[in-house]
């Protein structure tokens, strides 16, 4: 297998803001520490949960450095470096590598619809400028581009592209990758409600914001899968699936922030145009979280 530094639960921290909507780095480092201390197997800042597109270059750099400093090589780091242009993506990928990231994640963000050849060239150009591995991230709901299994297979021919994160919610794509590329293909699940199905399809990990709220359940699911305890894995998954569906349906940044507050942790503020959950949703989330404690 090519260079694949991740397996298990890869946790996404939120990017907290202060009252003036400035990035709150001290609080961010505290939230990262919670994820490390709770047993996450990897940390992935600057994804959808971390509102990557809402941040300036300087803020992305500060988040990257804060993550790597706080994690301090205890577990691997996967830094999101996506941008509309190849030039900017290269810039952030090189910054992440120089800062000490173990790998970078790239989603092909698009205003104009990109062709497959344009996407391959985009990844190939970034890969040629760095030496650390790349996770190709497919999430048409946020990136605006849906990379077909055939395209993902092409991307894996690029030496540095060693991992695929699939977030379409279609588990058949994972089965296709496994069938076409063999058992050694490193693909990861990014669709929370598919966690159990993805692991049974052969996913090496689960990229998720859920460890901010329920790390024990997330990690227990992975351990059950590792130990081939399917019945136990099913029980653990069904216990958490309502929360997983809720945080996706209501939006990851706002639901994670609200959930942290419910748990007695400071989740910080959001950056406009994002707004907090409505009170009725907060009450529903609190009911779900309290039910999980029993």
Beta strands, then each sheet from edge to edge (+ up, - down):
strand 1: 8-11
strand 2: 42-43
strand 3: 76-80
strand 4: 103-106
strand 5: 133-138
strand 6: 161-166
strand 7: 187-189
strand 8: 205-208
sheet 1: 1+ 2+ 3+ 4+ 5+ 6+ 7+ 8+ 1+
end
